[in-house]
Amino acid sequence: MSSSKSPKNPKALEANPDLISNLPPIATDKILKNLPLEMAARMSVLSTKWNENWLSLRHLLFDKEFWERQGYKYLITYDTYHIVSNILFHHNGPLHQLPVGSVFLARGGVKSLPGILFYHLNKLSLTELNYGHVVVYFFVHGMVRRCPFIKDLEISLTPTTKVLKYKVAIDDNYKLDHLIKVKFTGISGSWAELEIIEYLLAISGALEYFYFKCENLDAASELKVSRHLMRFQRASTKAQLVCLE
């Protein structure tokens, strides 16, 4: 006699489908959005429906907390950023929010991805950027030009002693007609920082607020940077430059 136990009523089990797998897309999307990214990925193996929702998730978060949960506090290995690039590469449909930490960018992350992936992005957060890395510098300019519909842009910089010698070609015909708010912090006054700020002000015709904050500067240097920013040409007549305390 077999020691394995079979269900008493197999037909009853078949009559009760997996309720989690059959949740409406709006419910699974909300659940996945509020889970840590790595847990959301694990949930995708529950069923084909969950996997489809995972691959079309509109909110992906690769920030400082994400890397710390993986045990990479200061160093991101090739394998790690390769995995993240694959997540983005296999993603279906547009993203609406994409916060990305520079520790990932500086290792060469988000390479050779289809431009349509970011086309409908309406909020972009690039945090803890080290503008001493040429890869990060080019990535920021590239992302700005791949996200024509962003409304909210956040860029935060970390202190660096490196001075870049590279410069990107500015496209005067490109416009960010939907960008309303920019928050740019960690400014030290380097030419690379001032260049991207000038560029954003010049191409954002609907901009209302540009918040900025200097870092590690004395009062005289901070005043000099602020005056420099105030002289930049603005495409939007409504654009206000606001210095954060």
ABEGO torsion letter per residue (X at the ends): XBABBBBABAAAAAABBBAAAABBAAAAAAAAAABBAAAAAAAAAABAAAAAAAAABABBBBBAAAAAAAGBAABBBAAAAAAAAAAAAABBEBBABBBBBAAAAAAGBGBGBBAAAAAABABBBBBGBBAABAAAAAAAAAAAAABAABABBBBBBBBBABBBABBBBBBAABBBAABABBBBBGBAGBAAAAAAAAAAAAABAABABBBBBBBGBBAAAAAAAAAAAAABBBABAABBBBBBX
